Amino acid sequence: MAWFSDAFHFDKTALKVAHITDCHLSKDIHGEYFSVNTAAYFSRCLEAIAELDVDCVVFGGDLTQDHSTESYQLFAKLIADSALSCPVFWLPGNHDELAEYEKLISPQILNNKRITFLGGQLLLANSKGPTPAGWVTQTHLDELSQAVGQVPSVVFCHHNPLPIQAYLDKHMLENGPQFLNTCVNTEQCVGVFHGHVHHEYRQTYRNLSVYATPASSIQFTKQTMAWQQEDLGPAFRLIDLIIDEQQNLLLSTDVVWLNE
């Protein structure tokens, strides 16, 4: 369980989490991705999240577009300059490098991949493979199975484990069924959240809800295999978790579109 061994704990039975993903920053604070100023959009999300009294933020990967060290430093600076005061946890996307995240020096950006609270936990899995598509190694699947099996859990990854009938299916999690079966077979996983697809989706696999969170940057048009983008404004997802009297983990979630 090396990936999940270092836990961060909240001493409470309810957790409010913001999931933000796919900011695609570059070394230039004015840099654009499909004509969107990604740093400005990311900052708008941070300011909105800061007003919502969340316990933590999970960043879902694809921090960088130009693969520069400076883009990671910009990520840290935008967080530090924002009104956000809660911890920010991260997992890697296909554009990212673990070493660049780990070089960040920030009291707010934490490397823990297991976030526990009284009666439940969040697990941040690594779906980064050797290609833009996702892959979870058997060793990591075994780690995930052991970790999820301990208490009611919510699991995060970057790549979509199920096809969405759109362009990014060409770079989806290639062993998505194995990943989801690992989660379901523990009988402890109540939801899976991912980014990567740059839009909002909700799917079901063996009665397990699988949620895609839109990008903070640009969205990719739904229901087309063409490479099409649309600027719908920045977005993120709120996730409310609570342990009830029967020790069940209850989950509710909504997407926040800042242009609406």
PyMOL commands that set and color helices and strands:
alter all, ss='L'
color gray80, all
select helices_A, chain A and resi 38-50+69-81+98-103+138-148+167-171+176-185
alter helices_A, ss='H'
color red, helices_A
select strands_A, chain A and resi 7-10+14-20+32-33+36-37+56-59+88-90+109-110+114-117+120-124+153-156+189-194+201-205+208-212+219-220+229-230+235-243+249-257
alter strands_A, ss='S'
color yellow, strands_A
deselect
rebuild
show_as cartoon
